[in-house]
Amino acid sequence: MHFRSLAAIALALVMTVGCTAKETKPDATTPLANPDVILATTTSTQDSGLLDVLIPLFQKDTGYKIKPIAVGTGAALAMGEKGEADVLLVHAPADEKKLVDSGAAIERRLVAHNDYIVVGPKEDPAGVKGTKTAAEAMKKIADAKVIFISRGDDSGTHKKELSLWKTAGVKNEGQWYQQTGQGMGQTLNVANEKLGYTLTDRATFLSLQKNLSLEMLLEGDAPLLNIYHVMLVNPAKFRKVNAEGAKAFHAFLLSQEGQEAIGQFGVEKYGKPLFFPDGGKTEEQLTATK
């Protein structure tokens, strides 16, 4: 099933279920003991513009001040592991589970999803367009030895890319394979300049598309599902964590207000949402529909 077909289901769920955690909305006029909340998150939430919508809504309602640090998901999870953030919004499920198992993070909840896409030059020298699977597309790129630009930053997108190379059964090495060590926005710009291919989340690509000559060449394959979770850094393990502020932001993302804001993001500008709200669902329920 194409991921966008879940939009109506997801929005209906938001309206009927609301949130999975009890909403805690502090009185924004009451001084807070610790108003600063450090959010470690992936670059896609920032580059797509989603944080520009969510953070002001949350701050207006609560009086808390979110301090976002947008890095690759690997770096965001490392911040959580060291107690250097209060709340995490990330998209690397396997590594997220490891952090929870270690006791460094708690209350991991599904927030939203979108998908990854393969983009490249309109001339499509590797012949990616028309392929049925992401693995087939990656193999064509490797066999043709045309430029592929990787984030190379241990982000959720980078982890997904590596899994696709593995599935394709090819080695991602050689002069054709180049790494930026940068976020999604910068990586798309490099791919654009070098007329190369790359793997990107749909939201960041659409938000930057007007400045790019790259085209969407493959979408809709089930392994390209991109799932976002929110987690609290465990205050029982890290005493300096702003537990109350983190809980408030966690609850906001899963609330009816937060989920509706996620579901409506991008609709006015692009005619379709860039993220699909999943509050109240489990990862198993979401992937079972694919």
C-alpha positions as CSV (number, residue, x, y, z in Angstrom):
1,M,0.0,0.0,0.0
2,H,1.3,3.5,-0.8
3,F,2.1,5.3,2.4
4,R,-0.1,8.4,1.5
5,S,-3.1,6.2,1.4
6,L,-3.0,6.0,5.2
7,A,-3.6,9.7,5.6
8,A,-7.4,9.4,6.1
9,I,-7.0,6.6,8.6
10,A,-4.4,8.4,10.5
11,L,-6.3,11.6,10.8
12,A,-9.5,9.8,11.8
13,L,-7.5,8.1,14.5
14,V,-6.3,11.4,15.8
15,M,-9.9,12.7,16.1
16,T,-11.2,9.6,17.8
17,V,-8.3,8.6,20.0
18,G,-6.7,11.9,20.7
19,C,-3.5,11.2,22.5
20,T,-1.8,8.2,24.1
21,A,-0.5,10.1,27.0
22,K,-2.3,12.4,29.4
23,E,-2.0,16.0,28.2
24,T,-0.1,18.2,30.6
25,K,-0.5,21.8,29.7
26,P,1.2,24.1,32.2
27,D,-0.2,27.6,32.6
28,A,2.0,29.6,30.3
29,T,1.6,32.6,32.6
30,T,3.1,30.7,35.6
31,P,6.9,30.9,35.9
32,L,8.5,27.5,35.4
33,A,11.3,26.2,37.5
34,N,13.1,25.1,34.3
35,P,11.6,26.4,31.1
36,D,14.3,25.2,28.7
37,V,13.8,21.8,27.0
38,I,16.5,20.3,24.9
39,L,15.1,18.4,21.9
40,A,17.6,16.2,20.1
41,T,16.1,15.3,16.7
42,T,16.9,14.4,13.1
43,T,17.7,17.1,10.5
44,S,14.6,16.1,8.5
45,T,12.2,17.6,11.1
46,Q,14.1,20.8,10.8
47,D,14.9,20.9,7.1
48,S,11.3,20.1,6.2
49,G,10.0,23.0,8.3
50,L,8.0,20.7,10.7
51,L,9.7,22.1,13.8
52,D,8.8,25.6,12.7
53,V,5.2,24.7,13.1
54,L,5.2,22.5,16.1
55,I,7.5,24.4,18.5
56,P,5.7,27.7,18.4
57,L,2.4,25.9,19.1
58,F,3.9,24.1,22.1
59,Q,5.6,27.1,23.5
60,K,2.5,29.3,23.3
61,D,0.5,26.8,25.2
62,T,3.0,25.9,27.9
63,G,5.6,28.6,28.4
64,Y,8.4,26.1,27.9
65,K,11.2,27.0,25.5
66,I,12.3,24.2,23.1
67,K,16.0,24.2,22.2
68,P,16.2,21.9,19.1
69,I,19.4,20.3,18.2
70,A,19.0,18.8,14.7
71,V,21.6,16.2,13.9
72,G,21.7,12.8,12.4
73,T,19.6,10.3,14.4
74,G,22.7,8.4,15.5
75,A,24.1,11.6,17.1
76,A,20.7,12.4,18.6
77,L,20.5,9.0,20.2
78,A,24.1,9.4,21.5
79,M,23.0,12.6,23.2
80,G,20.2,10.7,24.9
81,E,22.6,8.0,25.9
82,K,24.8,10.5,27.6
83,G,21.9,12.5,29.2
84,E,22.7,15.5,27.1
85,A,19.0,16.1,25.9
86,D,15.6,15.9,27.6
87,V,13.5,14.5,24.8
88,L,14.2,12.7,21.5
89,L,12.3,12.8,18.2
90,V,14.1,10.3,15.9
91,H,13.6,7.7,13.1
92,A,15.9,4.7,13.5
93,P,13.6,2.1,15.2
94,A,16.2,-0.6,15.8
95,D,18.7,1.7,17.4
96,E,15.9,3.4,19.4
97,K,14.9,0.1,20.9
98,K,18.5,-0.4,22.0
99,L,18.5,2.9,23.8
100,V,15.3,2.0,25.6
101,D,16.7,-1.5,26.5
102,S,19.8,0.2,28.0
103,G,17.5,2.3,30.3
104,A,18.7,5.6,28.9
105,A,15.3,6.4,27.3
106,I,11.7,5.6,28.3
107,E,8.2,6.1,27.0
108,R,9.0,5.5,23.4
109,R,5.9,6.2,21.3
110,L,5.1,6.3,17.6
111,V,4.4,9.9,16.5
112,A,4.2,9.9,12.7
113,H,5.6,8.5,9.4
114,N,6.4,9.5,5.9
115,D,8.7,7.7,3.4
116,Y,12.0,7.7,1.8
117,I,12.4,8.2,-2.0
118,V,15.3,7.8,-4.5
119,V,16.0,11.0,-6.4
120,G,18.4,11.8,-9.2
121,P,19.1,13.7,-12.4
122,K,16.2,13.8,-14.9
123,E,18.4,12.1,-17.5
124,D,18.5,9.1,-15.1
125,P,21.7,7.5,-16.5
126,A,21.3,4.4,-14.2
127,G,17.8,3.7,-15.4
128,V,16.2,3.9,-12.0
129,K,12.9,5.1,-13.1
130,G,10.5,2.3,-13.7
131,T,12.2,-0.1,-11.2
132,K,9.8,-1.8,-8.8
133,T,11.9,-2.0,-5.6
134,A,14.4,0.2,-3.8
135,A,17.0,-2.7,-3.8
136,E,16.7,-3.0,-7.6
137,A,17.2,0.8,-7.9
138,M,20.3,0.7,-5.7
139,K,21.8,-2.2,-7.7
140,K,21.3,-0.3,-11.0
141,I,23.1,2.7,-9.6
142,A,26.0,0.6,-8.3
143,D,26.3,-1.4,-11.6
144,A,26.3,1.8,-13.6
145,K,28.8,3.4,-11.3
146,V,27.1,6.8,-11.5
147,I,27.5,9.2,-8.6
148,F,25.5,8.4,-5.5
149,I,25.7,11.0,-2.7
150,S,25.3,9.5,0.8
151,R,24.8,11.4,4.0
152,G,27.4,9.2,5.7
153,D,26.5,10.6,9.1
154,D,24.9,7.7,10.9
155,S,21.5,9.3,10.6
156,G,18.3,7.4,10.2
157,T,18.4,8.0,6.5
158,H,22.0,6.8,6.3
159,K,21.1,3.6,8.2
160,K,18.2,3.0,5.8
161,E,20.5,3.5,2.8
162,L,23.0,1.0,4.2
163,S,20.3,-1.6,4.7
164,L,19.2,-1.1,1.0
165,W,22.8,-1.7,-0.3
166,K,22.9,-4.9,1.8
167,T,19.5,-6.1,0.4
168,A,20.7,-5.3,-3.1
169,G,23.8,-7.4,-2.5
170,V,26.3,-4.8,-3.8
171,K,29.2,-3.0,-2.2
172,N,28.8,0.8,-1.8
173,E,32.4,1.7,-2.5
174,G,34.4,3.3,-5.3
175,Q,34.7,6.8,-6.8
176,W,31.0,6.8,-7.7
177,Y,30.1,6.6,-4.0
178,Q,30.6,9.8,-2.1
179,Q,29.7,10.9,1.4
180,T,28.9,14.4,2.7
181,G,28.8,13.8,6.5
182,Q,26.1,16.4,6.4
183,G,22.3,16.6,6.9
184,M,19.6,15.9,4.3
185,G,19.3,19.5,3.0
186,Q,23.1,19.8,2.4
187,T,23.3,16.3,0.9
188,L,20.5,17.1,-1.6
189,N,22.3,20.2,-2.6
190,V,25.5,18.3,-3.2
191,A,23.6,15.6,-5.3
192,N,22.1,18.4,-7.3
193,E,25.4,20.0,-8.0
194,K,27.1,16.8,-9.0
195,L,24.1,15.4,-10.9
196,G,24.0,12.4,-8.6
197,Y,21.5,10.1,-7.0
198,T,20.6,10.1,-3.3
199,L,18.1,8.7,-0.8
200,T,16.0,11.3,1.0
201,D,12.9,11.6,3.1
202,R,10.0,12.9,1.0
203,A,9.3,15.9,3.3
204,T,12.8,17.4,3.0
205,F,12.9,16.8,-0.8
206,L,9.5,18.5,-1.3
207,S,10.4,21.5,0.9
208,L,13.6,22.1,-1.1
209,Q,12.4,20.9,-4.6
210,K,12.0,24.4,-6.1
211,N,15.7,24.9,-5.8
212,L,16.7,21.5,-7.1
213,S,16.9,20.0,-10.6
214,L,16.7,16.5,-9.2
215,E,13.6,14.4,-9.8
216,M,11.8,11.7,-7.8
217,L,12.6,8.4,-9.5
218,L,11.4,5.7,-7.1
219,E,8.8,5.7,-4.4
220,G,6.3,3.5,-2.6
221,D,8.4,0.4,-1.9
222,A,7.5,-1.0,1.6
223,P,11.1,-0.9,2.9
224,L,11.1,2.9,2.3
225,L,8.7,3.5,5.2
226,N,10.1,6.1,7.5
227,I,8.8,6.0,11.1
228,Y,9.3,8.7,13.8
229,H,9.2,8.0,17.6
230,V,9.4,10.3,20.5
231,M,11.2,9.2,23.7
232,L,12.0,10.7,27.1
233,V,15.5,10.7,28.4
234,N,15.3,8.8,31.6
235,P,15.4,11.2,34.6
236,A,16.0,8.3,37.0
237,K,19.3,7.8,35.3
238,F,20.2,11.4,34.5
239,R,19.2,13.8,37.3
240,K,19.8,17.0,35.3
241,V,17.1,16.1,32.7
242,N,14.2,18.5,32.5
243,A,11.7,15.7,33.2
244,E,8.6,17.9,33.4
245,G,9.3,19.9,30.3
246,A,10.2,16.7,28.3
247,K,6.9,15.1,29.4
248,A,5.0,18.2,28.3
249,F,6.5,18.1,24.8
250,H,6.0,14.3,24.6
251,A,2.4,14.7,25.5
252,F,1.9,17.6,23.1
253,L,3.2,15.6,20.1
254,L,0.7,12.8,20.9
255,S,-2.2,15.2,21.7
256,Q,-5.0,16.0,19.3
257,E,-3.5,19.4,18.7
258,G,-0.1,18.1,18.0
259,Q,-1.3,15.3,15.8
260,E,-3.5,17.5,13.7
261,A,-0.7,20.0,13.2
262,I,1.5,17.1,12.0
263,G,-1.2,15.9,9.6
264,Q,-1.9,19.3,8.2
265,F,1.7,20.3,7.7
266,G,2.4,20.7,4.0
267,V,-1.2,20.4,2.8
268,E,-1.7,24.1,2.0
269,K,1.6,24.4,0.2
270,Y,1.9,21.1,-1.5
271,G,-1.7,19.8,-1.6
272,K,-0.8,16.9,0.5
273,P,0.7,16.2,4.0
274,L,4.4,15.7,4.4
275,F,4.0,13.6,7.5
276,F,1.2,11.3,8.6
277,P,0.2,11.3,12.3
278,D,0.3,8.0,14.1
279,G,-0.4,8.8,17.7
280,G,-2.1,5.8,19.4
281,K,-0.6,3.3,17.0
282,T,2.2,0.8,17.5
283,E,5.0,0.2,15.0
284,E,3.7,-3.3,14.4
285,Q,0.2,-2.0,13.5
286,L,1.7,0.5,11.0
287,T,4.0,-2.0,9.3
288,A,1.3,-4.6,9.1
289,T,-0.6,-2.5,6.6
290,K,2.3,-2.4,4.2
